[in-house]
């Protein structure tokens, strides 16, 4: 396993799927469906964006929404980046792919599938699959509508929902199957663009679920389960105990095996009010921890850091939100508080770091007492 972790990502590099940034989401869905892909990259003005199936689940009007408006901007890997570092990023940000960039050009991608294929070839997964499985299963009933499946996937940030019928698991609905329903046919002169895609979600999940799910006994070797997932072209396997479905494994569970240890802050760091979106949440958390780490190195007296992220009620339903961030830094001399607002959490934390550094520097300087002209001794109070 350690040998695989040290591999450079260029060894697993695949051809990146790209779409123009000005493509509407309906067209992006078509590309993903045709290529059976989970994500596509955009490349504009030197910036590499990514649109995933899970991002598209949140879109209410695929015909009028551009790829650029929902694209996220993940970490860019160089060809020499180690696989363990890539796996850490993919795990933290819940991504199935990362872009590989060289000389400011998108040259490839490392994907969860290519990582799984590498693991399968290595034969290094000599443990029971039950140790990887998630046991907190959320299920649907066969008569539930696709709209309910979509809402659950968005709310719980998952891509797979087992479907129960007559007290047995009859199939699995995936986020890709739901997204394919969202793409309406474009009509010239239509006054209800996007409404057709929404109405498609009124179908019952039993009409679109995968009726041949993989079932793997909890005592089965992880390597056998992985090979079966790849052979069947599926992104999950249901884990059974005495023929009862008790858990599920997905690509993220296998990628996580290779992830380098998560960096731990030197001091207690607390953050409250993170965004629901896992990518935005991890971006904010990672940024705050790095900011505090830099401040701690410059000012060893820092003992604790807290941050509260607030979004005004008027902004809660909007696609783009304005945030107000409060930060409190505890030192032996007291607590420093600072507040800043803006649209991008990473930028807010950068600005807060600059201001807090200035405040801490001023706090370290000895206070000066100014004497009136002609006085030779300090003024007494």
Short mmCIF file of the C-alpha atoms (twelve columns), coordinates in Angstrom:
data_MODEL
# 
_entry.id   MODEL 
# 
loop_
_atom_site.group_PDB 
_atom_site.id 
_atom_site.type_symbol 
_atom_site.label_atom_id 
_atom_site.label_alt_id 
_atom_site.label_comp_id 
_atom_site.label_asym_id 
_atom_site.label_seq_id 
_atom_site.Cartn_x 
_atom_site.Cartn_y 
_atom_site.Cartn_z 
_atom_site.pdbx_PDB_model_num 
ATOM 1   C CA . UNK A 1   0.000   0.000   0.000   1 
ATOM 2   C CA . UNK A 2   2.852   2.391   0.846   1 
ATOM 3   C CA . UNK A 3   4.309   1.972   -2.642  1 
ATOM 4   C CA . UNK A 4   0.996   3.031   -4.179  1 
ATOM 5   C CA . UNK A 5   0.776   6.074   -1.902  1 
ATOM 6   C CA . UNK A 6   4.137   7.307   -3.185  1 
ATOM 7   C CA . UNK A 7   3.142   7.031   -6.852  1 
ATOM 8   C CA . UNK A 8   3.084   10.276  -8.821  1 
ATOM 9   C CA . UNK A 9   -0.368  11.094  -10.171 1 
ATOM 10  C CA . UNK A 10  0.895   11.192  -13.757 1 
ATOM 11  C CA . UNK A 11  1.164   7.383   -13.503 1 
ATOM 12  C CA . UNK A 12  -2.628  7.252   -13.138 1 
ATOM 13  C CA . UNK A 13  -3.391  10.177  -15.427 1 
ATOM 14  C CA . UNK A 14  -6.482  9.952   -17.622 1 
ATOM 15  C CA . UNK A 15  -7.787  12.220  -20.368 1 
ATOM 16  C CA . UNK A 16  -9.857  15.002  -18.757 1 
ATOM 17  C CA . UNK A 17  -13.468 15.506  -19.816 1 
ATOM 18  C CA . UNK A 18  -13.916 19.205  -20.550 1 
ATOM 19  C CA . UNK A 19  -16.842 21.450  -21.429 1 
ATOM 20  C CA . UNK A 20  -16.923 25.164  -22.344 1 
ATOM 21  C CA . UNK A 21  -17.585 27.377  -19.323 1 
ATOM 22  C CA . UNK A 22  -20.544 28.969  -21.124 1 
ATOM 23  C CA . UNK A 23  -22.298 25.632  -21.745 1 
ATOM 24  C CA . UNK A 24  -25.706 25.498  -20.115 1 
ATOM 25  C CA . UNK A 25  -26.193 22.713  -17.599 1 
ATOM 26  C CA . UNK A 26  -28.535 20.858  -19.934 1 
ATOM 27  C CA . UNK A 27  -25.632 20.419  -22.378 1 
ATOM 28  C CA . UNK A 28  -23.264 19.434  -19.580 1 
ATOM 29  C CA . UNK A 29  -25.704 16.720  -18.507 1 
ATOM 30  C CA . UNK A 30  -25.713 15.427  -22.079 1 
ATOM 31  C CA . UNK A 31  -21.911 15.178  -22.100 1 
ATOM 32  C CA . UNK A 32  -21.797 13.398  -18.753 1 
ATOM 33  C CA . UNK A 33  -24.540 10.981  -19.804 1 
ATOM 34  C CA . UNK A 34  -22.881 10.137  -23.128 1 
ATOM 35  C CA . UNK A 35  -19.502 9.522   -21.485 1 
ATOM 36  C CA . UNK A 36  -20.937 7.932   -18.315 1 
ATOM 37  C CA . UNK A 37  -18.923 10.439  -16.291 1 
ATOM 38  C CA . UNK A 38  -19.450 12.023  -12.885 1 
ATOM 39  C CA . UNK A 39  -17.664 15.316  -13.522 1 
ATOM 40  C CA . UNK A 40  -16.399 17.611  -16.265 1 
ATOM 41  C CA . UNK A 41  -13.749 20.327  -16.141 1 
ATOM 42  C CA . UNK A 42  -13.913 23.872  -17.451 1 
ATOM 43  C CA . UNK A 43  -10.792 25.830  -18.414 1 
ATOM 44  C CA . UNK A 44  -11.103 29.581  -18.757 1 
ATOM 45  C CA . UNK A 45  -8.585  32.396  -18.255 1 
ATOM 46  C CA . UNK A 46  -6.120  29.959  -16.721 1 
ATOM 47  C CA . UNK A 47  -8.632  28.765  -14.102 1 
ATOM 48  C CA . UNK A 48  -9.639  25.106  -13.926 1 
ATOM 49  C CA . UNK A 49  -13.198 24.617  -12.738 1 
ATOM 50  C CA . UNK A 50  -15.165 21.448  -12.117 1 
ATOM 51  C CA . UNK A 51  -18.864 20.637  -12.427 1 
ATOM 52  C CA . UNK A 52  -20.035 17.410  -10.786 1 
ATOM 53  C CA . UNK A 53  -23.252 15.430  -10.781 1 
ATOM 54  C CA . UNK A 54  -23.814 16.462  -7.170  1 
ATOM 55  C CA . UNK A 55  -23.468 20.149  -8.100  1 
ATOM 56  C CA . UNK A 56  -26.039 19.717  -10.862 1 
ATOM 57  C CA . UNK A 57  -28.530 18.161  -8.435  1 
ATOM 58  C CA . UNK A 58  -28.993 21.635  -6.926  1 
ATOM 59  C CA . UNK A 59  -29.746 23.348  -10.246 1 
ATOM 60  C CA . UNK A 60  -33.375 24.372  -10.700 1 
ATOM 61  C CA . UNK A 61  -33.168 25.513  -14.332 1 
ATOM 62  C CA . UNK A 62  -30.612 23.569  -16.422 1 
ATOM 63  C CA . UNK A 63  -31.329 25.518  -19.617 1 
ATOM 64  C CA . UNK A 64  -30.601 28.960  -18.216 1 
ATOM 65  C CA . UNK A 65  -27.784 28.037  -15.811 1 
ATOM 66  C CA . UNK A 66  -24.230 28.187  -17.164 1 
ATOM 67  C CA . UNK A 67  -21.513 25.766  -16.131 1 
ATOM 68  C CA . UNK A 68  -19.374 28.677  -14.938 1 
ATOM 69  C CA . UNK A 69  -21.981 29.711  -12.356 1 
ATOM 70  C CA . UNK A 70  -21.872 26.418  -10.440 1 
ATOM 71  C CA . UNK A 71  -18.268 25.368  -11.137 1 
ATOM 72  C CA . UNK A 72  -15.993 24.833  -8.164  1 
ATOM 73  C CA . UNK A 73  -12.247 25.400  -8.339  1 
ATOM 74  C CA . UNK A 74  -10.417 22.433  -6.802  1 
ATOM 75  C CA . UNK A 75  -6.728  22.149  -6.001  1 
ATOM 76  C CA . UNK A 76  -4.581  21.798  -9.116  1 
ATOM 77  C CA . UNK A 77  -2.117  18.918  -9.073  1 
ATOM 78  C CA . UNK A 78  1.231   18.828  -10.821 1 
ATOM 79  C CA . UNK A 79  2.209   15.574  -12.577 1 
ATOM 80  C CA . UNK A 80  4.656   14.857  -9.734  1 
ATOM 81  C CA . UNK A 81  2.098   15.223  -6.921  1 
ATOM 82  C CA . UNK A 82  1.977   12.049  -4.851  1 
ATOM 83  C CA . UNK A 83  -1.127  9.908   -4.923  1 
ATOM 84  C CA . UNK A 84  -1.464  10.064  -1.136  1 
ATOM 85  C CA . UNK A 85  -1.731  13.864  -1.266  1 
ATOM 86  C CA . UNK A 86  -4.288  13.690  -4.091  1 
ATOM 87  C CA . UNK A 87  -6.294  11.112  -2.128  1 
ATOM 88  C CA . UNK A 88  -6.295  13.390  0.936   1 
ATOM 89  C CA . UNK A 89  -7.733  16.273  -1.097  1 
ATOM 90  C CA . UNK A 90  -10.323 14.063  -2.799  1 
ATOM 91  C CA . UNK A 91  -11.405 12.630  0.552   1 
ATOM 92  C CA . UNK A 92  -11.664 15.964  2.344   1 
ATOM 93  C CA . UNK A 93  -13.524 17.717  -0.473  1 
ATOM 94  C CA . UNK A 94  -15.655 14.689  -1.436  1 
ATOM 95  C CA . UNK A 95  -14.430 14.712  -5.039  1 
ATOM 96  C CA . UNK A 96  -13.989 11.860  -7.490  1 
ATOM 97  C CA . UNK A 97  -11.406 13.615  -9.649  1 
ATOM 98  C CA . UNK A 98  -8.741  16.323  -9.576  1 
ATOM 99  C CA . UNK A 99  -7.136  18.217  -12.477 1 
ATOM 100 C CA . UNK A 100 -3.481  17.750  -13.393 1 
ATOM 101 C CA . UNK A 101 -1.964  20.990  -14.665 1 
ATOM 102 C CA . UNK A 102 1.448   21.564  -16.239 1 
ATOM 103 C CA . UNK A 103 2.728   24.884  -17.608 1 
ATOM 104 C CA . UNK A 104 -0.723  26.332  -16.912 1 
ATOM 105 C CA . UNK A 105 -2.349  23.775  -19.217 1 
ATOM 106 C CA . UNK A 106 -4.873  21.123  -18.211 1 
ATOM 107 C CA . UNK A 107 -3.044  17.946  -19.225 1 
ATOM 108 C CA . UNK A 108 -5.038  15.264  -17.434 1 
ATOM 109 C CA . UNK A 109 -6.965  14.142  -14.389 1 
ATOM 110 C CA . UNK A 110 -6.600  11.631  -11.613 1 
ATOM 111 C CA . UNK A 111 -9.917  9.938   -10.873 1 
ATOM 112 C CA . UNK A 112 -11.383 7.701   -8.208  1 
ATOM 113 C CA . UNK A 113 -11.793 5.027   -10.870 1 
ATOM 114 C CA . UNK A 114 -8.111  5.093   -11.851 1 
ATOM 115 C CA . UNK A 115 -7.175  4.885   -8.164  1 
ATOM 116 C CA . UNK A 116 -9.518  1.926   -7.663  1 
ATOM 117 C CA . UNK A 117 -8.052  0.174   -10.708 1 
ATOM 118 C CA . UNK A 118 -4.548  0.659   -9.295  1 
ATOM 119 C CA . UNK A 119 -5.630  -0.753  -5.937  1 
ATOM 120 C CA . UNK A 120 -7.292  -3.738  -7.608  1 
ATOM 121 C CA . UNK A 121 -4.128  -4.579  -9.561  1 
ATOM 122 C CA . UNK A 122 -1.979  -4.348  -6.433  1 
ATOM 123 C CA . UNK A 123 -3.945  -7.003  -4.551  1 
ATOM 124 C CA . UNK A 124 -3.105  -5.214  -1.306  1 
ATOM 125 C CA . UNK A 125 -6.606  -5.071  0.200   1 
ATOM 126 C CA . UNK A 126 -6.275  -8.056  2.507   1 
ATOM 127 C CA . UNK A 127 -9.053  -7.218  4.941   1 
ATOM 128 C CA . UNK A 128 -12.815 -7.646  5.274   1 
ATOM 129 C CA . UNK A 129 -15.043 -5.234  3.391   1 
ATOM 130 C CA . UNK A 130 -17.095 -4.589  6.540   1 
ATOM 131 C CA . UNK A 131 -14.264 -2.415  7.861   1 
ATOM 132 C CA . UNK A 132 -14.873 0.059   5.008   1 
ATOM 133 C CA . UNK A 133 -18.659 0.012   4.860   1 
ATOM 134 C CA . UNK A 134 -20.873 2.853   5.983   1 
ATOM 135 C CA . UNK A 135 -23.661 1.485   8.170   1 
ATOM 136 C CA . UNK A 136 -25.877 4.589   8.312   1 
ATOM 137 C CA . UNK A 137 -28.048 3.692   5.327   1 
ATOM 138 C CA . UNK A 138 -30.760 6.051   4.133   1 
ATOM 139 C CA . UNK A 139 -33.401 4.205   2.111   1 
ATOM 140 C CA . UNK A 140 -36.295 4.965   -0.204  1 
ATOM 141 C CA . UNK A 141 -39.522 3.093   -0.817  1 
ATOM 142 C CA . UNK A 142 -40.163 1.949   -4.376  1 
ATOM 143 C CA . UNK A 143 -43.199 4.257   -4.716  1 
ATOM 144 C CA . UNK A 144 -41.266 7.354   -3.627  1 
ATOM 145 C CA . UNK A 145 -40.760 10.001  -6.301  1 
ATOM 146 C CA . UNK A 146 -37.466 10.967  -7.900  1 
ATOM 147 C CA . UNK A 147 -37.949 14.441  -6.417  1 
ATOM 148 C CA . UNK A 148 -37.679 12.946  -2.920  1 
ATOM 149 C CA . UNK A 149 -34.513 11.099  -3.928  1 
ATOM 150 C CA . UNK A 150 -33.026 14.329  -5.208  1 
ATOM 151 C CA . UNK A 151 -33.855 16.224  -2.016  1 
ATOM 152 C CA . UNK A 152 -32.330 13.506  0.146   1 
ATOM 153 C CA . UNK A 153 -29.160 13.406  -1.934  1 
ATOM 154 C CA . UNK A 154 -28.740 17.167  -1.716  1 
ATOM 155 C CA . UNK A 155 -29.548 17.305  1.993   1 
ATOM 156 C CA . UNK A 156 -27.435 14.300  3.048   1 
ATOM 157 C CA . UNK A 157 -24.679 14.856  0.443   1 
ATOM 158 C CA . UNK A 158 -24.846 11.308  -0.898  1 
ATOM 159 C CA . UNK A 159 -24.980 9.744   -4.357  1 
ATOM 160 C CA . UNK A 160 -26.640 6.377   -3.695  1 
ATOM 161 C CA . UNK A 161 -30.009 5.465   -2.178  1 
ATOM 162 C CA . UNK A 162 -31.109 1.825   -1.739  1 
ATOM 163 C CA . UNK A 163 -34.763 1.271   -2.657  1 
ATOM 164 C CA . UNK A 164 -36.912 -0.975  -0.471  1 
ATOM 165 C CA . UNK A 165 -39.886 -2.966  -1.732  1 
ATOM 166 C CA . UNK A 166 -41.788 -5.492  0.385   1 
ATOM 167 C CA . UNK A 167 -39.155 -5.101  3.123   1 
ATOM 168 C CA . UNK A 168 -36.296 -6.088  0.814   1 
ATOM 169 C CA . UNK A 169 -33.809 -3.983  -1.139  1 
ATOM 170 C CA . UNK A 170 -35.001 -4.127  -4.742  1 
ATOM 171 C CA . UNK A 171 -32.513 -1.716  -6.259  1 
ATOM 172 C CA . UNK A 172 -30.414 1.428   -5.924  1 
ATOM 173 C CA . UNK A 173 -30.985 4.930   -7.278  1 
ATOM 174 C CA . UNK A 174 -27.880 6.984   -8.075  1 
ATOM 175 C CA . UNK A 175 -27.411 10.736  -8.375  1 
ATOM 176 C CA . UNK A 176 -26.541 10.316  -12.054 1 
ATOM 177 C CA . UNK A 177 -29.930 8.724   -12.756 1 
ATOM 178 C CA . UNK A 178 -31.675 11.671  -11.088 1 
ATOM 179 C CA . UNK A 179 -29.599 14.263  -12.945 1 
ATOM 180 C CA . UNK A 180 -30.342 12.691  -16.329 1 
ATOM 181 C CA . UNK A 181 -34.022 13.424  -15.667 1 
ATOM 182 C CA . UNK A 182 -33.275 17.128  -15.231 1 
ATOM 183 C CA . UNK A 183 -32.187 17.754  -18.820 1 
ATOM 184 C CA . UNK A 184 -35.228 18.987  -20.802 1 
ATOM 185 C CA . UNK A 185 -35.332 19.091  -24.568 1 
ATOM 186 C CA . UNK A 186 -34.701 22.612  -25.809 1 
ATOM 187 C CA . UNK A 187 -37.657 24.126  -27.627 1 
ATOM 188 C CA . UNK A 188 -37.586 27.286  -29.681 1 
ATOM 189 C CA . UNK A 189 -39.955 29.862  -28.212 1 
ATOM 190 C CA . UNK A 190 -40.709 27.910  -25.068 1 
ATOM 191 C CA . UNK A 191 -41.976 30.037  -22.203 1 
ATOM 192 C CA . UNK A 192 -41.291 27.389  -19.595 1 
ATOM 193 C CA . UNK A 193 -37.642 26.529  -20.067 1 
ATOM 194 C CA . UNK A 194 -36.506 24.145  -17.357 1 
ATOM 195 C CA . UNK A 195 -39.984 23.186  -16.177 1 
ATOM 196 C CA . UNK A 196 -39.962 19.969  -18.172 1 
ATOM 197 C CA . UNK A 197 -36.902 18.728  -16.303 1 
ATOM 198 C CA . UNK A 198 -38.559 19.445  -12.973 1 
ATOM 199 C CA . UNK A 199 -41.734 17.589  -13.966 1 
ATOM 200 C CA . UNK A 200 -39.628 14.550  -14.893 1 
ATOM 201 C CA . UNK A 201 -38.866 14.169  -11.196 1 
ATOM 202 C CA . UNK A 202 -42.458 13.087  -10.585 1 
ATOM 203 C CA . UNK A 203 -41.587 9.567   -11.723 1 
ATOM 204 C CA . UNK A 204 -41.431 6.804   -9.104  1 
ATOM 205 C CA . UNK A 205 -37.920 5.635   -8.248  1 
ATOM 206 C CA . UNK A 206 -38.735 2.017   -9.076  1 
ATOM 207 C CA . UNK A 207 -38.945 3.079   -12.728 1 
ATOM 208 C CA . UNK A 208 -35.324 4.223   -12.879 1 
ATOM 209 C CA . UNK A 209 -33.445 2.362   -10.138 1 
ATOM 210 C CA . UNK A 210 -30.648 -0.094  -10.835 1 
ATOM 211 C CA . UNK A 211 -32.376 -3.450  -10.368 1 
ATOM 212 C CA . UNK A 212 -29.152 -5.495  -10.390 1 
ATOM 213 C CA . UNK A 213 -27.199 -4.063  -7.450  1 
ATOM 214 C CA . UNK A 214 -24.041 -5.726  -6.211  1 
ATOM 215 C CA . UNK A 215 -24.462 -7.525  -2.886  1 
ATOM 216 C CA . UNK A 216 -21.284 -8.362  -0.962  1 
ATOM 217 C CA . UNK A 217 -21.172 -10.336 2.306   1 
ATOM 218 C CA . UNK A 218 -19.606 -8.341  5.132   1 
ATOM 219 C CA . UNK A 219 -16.947 -11.042 5.557   1 
ATOM 220 C CA . UNK A 220 -15.852 -10.859 1.911   1 
ATOM 221 C CA . UNK A 221 -12.347 -9.599  1.105   1 
ATOM 222 C CA . UNK A 222 -12.240 -5.932  0.122   1 
ATOM 223 C CA . UNK A 223 -10.175 -6.812  -2.958  1 
ATOM 224 C CA . UNK A 224 -12.948 -9.109  -4.252  1 
ATOM 225 C CA . UNK A 225 -15.598 -6.424  -3.774  1 
ATOM 226 C CA . UNK A 226 -13.460 -3.821  -5.527  1 
ATOM 227 C CA . UNK A 227 -12.836 -6.063  -8.525  1 
ATOM 228 C CA . UNK A 228 -16.557 -6.823  -8.799  1 
ATOM 229 C CA . UNK A 229 -17.460 -3.121  -8.714  1 
ATOM 230 C CA . UNK A 230 -14.996 -2.425  -11.526 1 
ATOM 231 C CA . UNK A 231 -16.139 -5.438  -13.550 1 
ATOM 232 C CA . UNK A 232 -19.798 -4.413  -13.276 1 
ATOM 233 C CA . UNK A 233 -19.060 -0.725  -13.846 1 
ATOM 234 C CA . UNK A 234 -20.822 0.317   -10.630 1 
ATOM 235 C CA . UNK A 235 -19.932 2.971   -8.077  1 
ATOM 236 C CA . UNK A 236 -21.220 1.083   -5.039  1 
ATOM 237 C CA . UNK A 237 -21.675 -2.294  -3.446  1 
ATOM 238 C CA . UNK A 238 -24.314 -3.131  -0.855  1 
ATOM 239 C CA . UNK A 239 -22.880 -4.935  2.173   1 
ATOM 240 C CA . UNK A 240 -24.981 -7.749  3.612   1 
ATOM 241 C CA . UNK A 241 -25.137 -9.608  6.908   1 
ATOM 242 C CA . UNK A 242 -27.224 -12.801 6.804   1 
ATOM 243 C CA . UNK A 243 -28.649 -11.636 3.462   1 
ATOM 244 C CA . UNK A 244 -29.828 -8.351  4.994   1 
ATOM 245 C CA . UNK A 245 -28.386 -5.113  3.600   1 
ATOM 246 C CA . UNK A 246 -26.541 -3.400  6.442   1 
ATOM 247 C CA . UNK A 247 -24.156 -1.020  4.695   1 
ATOM 248 C CA . UNK A 248 -22.669 0.344   1.491   1 
ATOM 249 C CA . UNK A 249 -19.212 1.064   0.070   1 
ATOM 250 C CA . UNK A 250 -18.487 3.698   -2.577  1 
ATOM 251 C CA . UNK A 251 -15.372 4.966   -4.405  1 
ATOM 252 C CA . UNK A 252 -14.667 7.433   -1.585  1 
ATOM 253 C CA . UNK A 253 -14.146 4.554   0.857   1 
ATOM 254 C CA . UNK A 254 -11.381 3.095   -1.313  1 
ATOM 255 C CA . UNK A 255 -9.724  6.425   -2.119  1 
ATOM 256 C CA . UNK A 256 -9.596  7.249   1.595   1 
ATOM 257 C CA . UNK A 257 -7.330  4.236   2.163   1 
ATOM 258 C CA . UNK A 258 -4.495  6.053   0.389   1 
ATOM 259 C CA . UNK A 259 -4.991  9.503   1.915   1 
ATOM 260 C CA . UNK A 260 -2.084  10.964  3.851   1 
ATOM 261 C CA . UNK A 261 -2.785  11.639  7.554   1 
ATOM 262 C CA . UNK A 262 -4.934  14.681  8.130   1 
ATOM 263 C CA . UNK A 263 -2.967  17.670  9.394   1 
ATOM 264 C CA . UNK A 264 -3.843  18.486  12.991  1 
ATOM 265 C CA . UNK A 265 -3.685  22.068  14.284  1 
ATOM 266 C CA . UNK A 266 -1.197  22.728  17.084  1 
ATOM 267 C CA . UNK A 267 -3.850  24.425  19.228  1 
ATOM 268 C CA . UNK A 268 -7.617  23.978  19.661  1 
ATOM 269 C CA . UNK A 269 -9.400  25.414  16.614  1 
ATOM 270 C CA . UNK A 270 -13.197 25.663  16.477  1 
ATOM 271 C CA . UNK A 271 -15.379 26.709  13.565  1 
ATOM 272 C CA . UNK A 272 -19.179 27.010  13.633  1 
ATOM 273 C CA . UNK A 273 -21.687 27.652  10.847  1 
ATOM 274 C CA . UNK A 274 -19.914 25.951  7.945   1 
ATOM 275 C CA . UNK A 275 -21.802 25.954  4.606   1 
ATOM 276 C CA . UNK A 276 -23.905 22.891  3.746   1 
ATOM 277 C CA . UNK A 277 -21.948 22.296  0.555   1 
ATOM 278 C CA . UNK A 278 -19.086 19.895  1.452   1 
ATOM 279 C CA . UNK A 279 -16.643 21.539  -0.965  1 
ATOM 280 C CA . UNK A 280 -17.261 25.031  0.405   1 
ATOM 281 C CA . UNK A 281 -17.230 23.737  3.981   1 
ATOM 282 C CA . UNK A 282 -13.890 21.976  3.588   1 
ATOM 283 C CA . UNK A 283 -12.419 24.976  1.763   1 
ATOM 284 C CA . UNK A 284 -13.397 27.274  4.637   1 
ATOM 285 C CA . UNK A 285 -12.228 24.870  7.340   1 
ATOM 286 C CA . UNK A 286 -8.904  24.203  5.640   1 
ATOM 287 C CA . UNK A 287 -8.299  27.899  5.056   1 
ATOM 288 C CA . UNK A 288 -9.030  28.844  8.679   1 
ATOM 289 C CA . UNK A 289 -6.747  26.115  10.035  1 
ATOM 290 C CA . UNK A 290 -3.921  27.225  7.720   1 
ATOM 291 C CA . UNK A 291 -4.405  30.872  8.685   1 
ATOM 292 C CA . UNK A 292 -4.248  30.013  12.391  1 
ATOM 293 C CA . UNK A 293 -1.205  27.804  11.766  1 
ATOM 294 C CA . UNK A 294 0.650   30.717  10.159  1 
ATOM 295 C CA . UNK A 295 -0.336  33.072  12.969  1 
ATOM 296 C CA . UNK A 296 0.725   30.514  15.594  1 
ATOM 297 C CA . UNK A 297 4.201   30.247  14.059  1 
ATOM 298 C CA . UNK A 298 4.574   34.031  14.127  1 
ATOM 299 C CA . UNK A 299 2.934   34.466  17.535  1 
ATOM 300 C CA . UNK A 300 3.552   31.360  19.712  1 
ATOM 301 C CA . UNK A 301 1.507   32.862  22.544  1 
ATOM 302 C CA . UNK A 302 -1.781  32.078  20.743  1 
ATOM 303 C CA . UNK A 303 -3.657  29.457  22.794  1 
ATOM 304 C CA . UNK A 304 -6.968  28.953  20.970  1 
ATOM 305 C CA . UNK A 305 -8.912  30.148  17.925  1 
ATOM 306 C CA . UNK A 306 -12.635 30.252  17.228  1 
ATOM 307 C CA . UNK A 307 -14.630 31.302  14.183  1 
ATOM 308 C CA . UNK A 308 -18.359 31.749  13.619  1 
ATOM 309 C CA . UNK A 309 -19.729 31.989  10.070  1 
ATOM 310 C CA . UNK A 310 -23.078 33.747  9.708   1 
ATOM 311 C CA . UNK A 311 -25.316 34.184  6.681   1 
ATOM 312 C CA . UNK A 312 -28.108 36.795  6.800   1 
ATOM 313 C CA . UNK A 313 -31.614 35.311  6.550   1 
ATOM 314 C CA . UNK A 314 -32.239 37.318  3.375   1 
ATOM 315 C CA . UNK A 315 -29.365 35.487  1.646   1 
ATOM 316 C CA . UNK A 316 -30.223 31.919  2.682   1 
ATOM 317 C CA . UNK A 317 -32.236 31.042  -0.435  1 
ATOM 318 C CA . UNK A 318 -29.849 32.631  -2.941  1 
ATOM 319 C CA . UNK A 319 -27.276 30.761  -5.034  1 
ATOM 320 C CA . UNK A 320 -24.528 33.214  -4.036  1 
ATOM 321 C CA . UNK A 321 -24.326 34.142  -0.382  1 
ATOM 322 C CA . UNK A 322 -22.668 36.920  1.540   1 
ATOM 323 C CA . UNK A 323 -20.970 35.794  4.735   1 
ATOM 324 C CA . UNK A 324 -20.104 37.527  7.983   1 
ATOM 325 C CA . UNK A 325 -17.236 35.888  9.846   1 
ATOM 326 C CA . UNK A 326 -16.305 36.465  13.491  1 
ATOM 327 C CA . UNK A 327 -12.901 35.314  14.731  1 
ATOM 328 C CA . UNK A 328 -11.692 35.213  18.331  1 
ATOM 329 C CA . UNK A 329 -8.027  34.573  19.176  1 
ATOM 330 C CA . UNK A 330 -7.189  33.673  22.776  1 
ATOM 331 C CA . UNK A 331 -3.797  34.732  24.180  1 
ATOM 332 C CA . UNK A 332 -2.427  35.034  27.736  1 
ATOM 333 C CA . UNK A 333 -3.088  38.758  27.499  1 
ATOM 334 C CA . UNK A 334 -6.737  38.398  26.595  1 
ATOM 335 C CA . UNK A 335 -8.966  37.721  23.599  1 
ATOM 336 C CA . UNK A 336 -8.689  39.461  20.239  1 
ATOM 337 C CA . UNK A 337 -11.926 39.723  18.262  1 
ATOM 338 C CA . UNK A 338 -12.364 40.688  14.645  1 
ATOM 339 C CA . UNK A 339 -15.245 40.573  12.163  1 
ATOM 340 C CA . UNK A 340 -15.197 40.756  8.387   1 
ATOM 341 C CA . UNK A 341 -17.822 40.208  5.668   1 
ATOM 342 C CA . UNK A 342 -17.659 39.216  2.012   1 
ATOM 343 C CA . UNK A 343 -18.743 36.788  -0.696  1 
ATOM 344 C CA . UNK A 344 -15.834 34.305  -0.632  1 
ATOM 345 C CA . UNK A 345 -14.892 32.616  2.641   1 
ATOM 346 C CA . UNK A 346 -11.218 31.989  1.710   1 
ATOM 347 C CA . UNK A 347 -10.785 35.685  0.856   1 
ATOM 348 C CA . UNK A 348 -12.466 36.681  4.122   1 
ATOM 349 C CA . UNK A 349 -10.043 34.539  6.126   1 
ATOM 350 C CA . UNK A 350 -7.065  35.964  4.210   1 
ATOM 351 C CA . UNK A 351 -8.188  39.476  5.120   1 
ATOM 352 C CA . UNK A 352 -8.808  38.449  8.727   1 
ATOM 353 C CA . UNK A 353 -5.294  36.970  8.909   1 
ATOM 354 C CA . UNK A 354 -3.784  40.265  7.754   1 
ATOM 355 C CA . UNK A 355 -5.798  42.302  10.265  1 
ATOM 356 C CA . UNK A 356 -5.193  39.894  13.153  1 
ATOM 357 C CA . UNK A 357 -1.459  39.813  12.448  1 
ATOM 358 C CA . UNK A 358 -1.425  43.598  12.614  1 
ATOM 359 C CA . UNK A 359 -3.362  43.588  15.893  1 
ATOM 360 C CA . UNK A 360 -1.080  40.962  17.441  1 
ATOM 361 C CA . UNK A 361 2.013   42.866  16.332  1 
ATOM 362 C CA . UNK A 362 0.722   46.070  17.884  1 
ATOM 363 C CA . UNK A 363 -0.114  44.198  21.079  1 
ATOM 364 C CA . UNK A 364 3.485   42.986  21.349  1 
ATOM 365 C CA . UNK A 365 4.991   46.468  21.009  1 
ATOM 366 C CA . UNK A 366 5.705   48.224  24.322  1 
ATOM 367 C CA . UNK A 367 3.403   51.154  24.882  1 
ATOM 368 C CA . UNK A 368 5.020   54.559  24.450  1 
ATOM 369 C CA . UNK A 369 4.502   57.419  26.867  1 
ATOM 370 C CA . UNK A 370 4.910   60.849  25.430  1 
ATOM 371 C CA . UNK A 371 6.271   63.746  27.555  1 
ATOM 372 C CA . UNK A 372 5.451   67.352  27.171  1 
ATOM 373 C CA . UNK A 373 8.242   69.519  25.758  1 
ATOM 374 C CA . UNK A 374 10.701  70.456  28.486  1 
ATOM 375 C CA . UNK A 375 9.834   67.540  30.803  1 
ATOM 376 C CA . UNK A 376 12.662  65.120  31.665  1 
ATOM 377 C CA . UNK A 377 10.760  62.581  33.692  1 
ATOM 378 C CA . UNK A 378 7.666   60.554  33.013  1 
ATOM 379 C CA . UNK A 379 4.449   62.208  33.799  1 
ATOM 380 C CA . UNK A 380 2.795   60.879  36.925  1 
ATOM 381 C CA . UNK A 381 -0.893  60.114  36.991  1 
# 
